[in-house]
Amino acid sequence: MSAPTLPLLSSGKVRELYDAGAGRLLMVASDRISAFDVIMDEPIPNKGRVLTAMTAAWLEELADLAPNHLISADVSDFPEGAAGLPGGLDYLAGRTMLVHKAEMLDIECIVRGYLAGSAYKEYQASGTVHGMAMPAGLLHAEALPEPIFTPSTKATEGHDLNIGMDEAINIVGKEAAEAAAALCLAAYARAAARAQEQGIVICDTKFELGFIDGKLSLCDEVLTPDSSRFWPADDCAPGTNPPSFDKQPLRDWLEGQDWNKQAPPPALPAEIVTETSTRYVAAYERVCGRSLVDWYGA
């Protein structure tokens, strides 16, 4: 007789989500990596453990600001069926969170503290960020006058679309939208100050929020290289393009290939896989001030 297992609810670009019963989910972060919405064939060693370890560290840091969905990252606390999942408990260790189910907000909750990415492109074109007027003369990687909440849609296909606060209110309601903005700005301010102590600038980040027992809560991944831009503070000056502790080197390499950004992707050289893994581990250790060898699954 086969071992009991847990029902698979969804499998995304990075994560598998299983029903753990009793209003709980098992969230498994794989080592898969995507770029330009295409999943690469080669896994990035330790990536799933980094995403999970960073999320757990930040949820601990931000616990006084809001509830969160995390129950445990210790496999000894997982339901019996977890052992029957692909890879068993050895694979799950360090990359998996047992969490409460939440009624998720249907918006992406983004906070921007610096000018970069799509915000910089918009500013160059119109002098605005997310439709909000900004001072003239700002440079790439320059701090905004103050961090801003810039929500977007959650696209089931294609890319998320930037929306204004009025549109966010239309989607989730005034009370929820305003509470989300306040929580995300407070969490960003706390995280940015803590990261600065580690010599890291948090350019921007995306939060996922949901209601658990009627309370707005932090959910999913929190302040990871997949949801944030982390820059070294000593190499982050206005007008420059600071190196990121994320998958930007992978994107840069792919941009140099003869590839139409459609599946199948080109095969990644071993050095790109190794460099990307090293950057993820460095992100955790530098941003959180902890060592990955002390985290589950080492």
Steps between C-alpha positions, in 0.01 A plus 500: 500500500636844406566756770228763556564832333345846476283632215682729258305826462725685256844498342641835393824625353678458832265344758277202562204545733347203683189469716623417852150477647342692788520832315870462431723485192846363434694748285807350330757729335685311228839585351336589169575842360314699237597798289281687254215273620681187379621230741860400445584131467781513756420534872693750714641317805373633836262751340189352665669487838609864468147619414355310795770597750477869407122499523512339845763748620301801382171370638672475837638854462161645402282297739402801709369687195253237380406133530638263237418163350802301627434211739834318475795431269605195702419173321427336837189722517374406152197270459560130447434511126796734442739205511330355191556809286765498223846492657363426846589693813867532399395704196240701691739599780587868484294578190153446644261693722188372672265797484146610575265538207418863429245693300751671273465856376461515123771764463878495509626728779820668383705760687768701321769692684734566208468571130558188291338256260161589356475795739812656348370443147174673587685787669719552192192512280267713711668618821264281702523171690181300495323813386631705793700813415863489612764773529692577182856381453487167685755244385487123474555338842421828678283493811145622451391789724328234711407134444177458304237228479449398137248218461450290190258241374556126543503376143403138444670524160764742374635782716353682799372849421578806711189655651424804711359502850150570367515184291637301796203621706264388224655150513536435874301779667606825666570361847711208375693711247586769755595241763721321243677824410563588864628152588726472197654844551564422868652160416720652231622773735588244768669267251693780326639622833603147604658430161689829510667377819627206292625730223208423269255732325151368427405675178149360483301195606171323440284378787216248484223564754195305603244473778544227762222485758393845384842660552714638220813285496834465323498193275697313236865607464626813672800716407686240293716546189202385292271769640749783566799687364790493748800723431833526685494837676865566421436458125171683468525858375247708304562471129653152524360150443573328832570125497202308635492196728248333273472330162605807300829335385289216361279747316806682369649175368172405334476843337831425329375174349326441169169423671147625438404485871263213430525139623721308470772713663869465416703264719668686787878461529623355829664829594170691468324241719778520760516881495123529539496254790783690668309829467188354658693364797687831533167684500377302799823520694565870435144627527393289798840473670461123535675196353317259272688205651302563819165470318296182459623259233867590517 
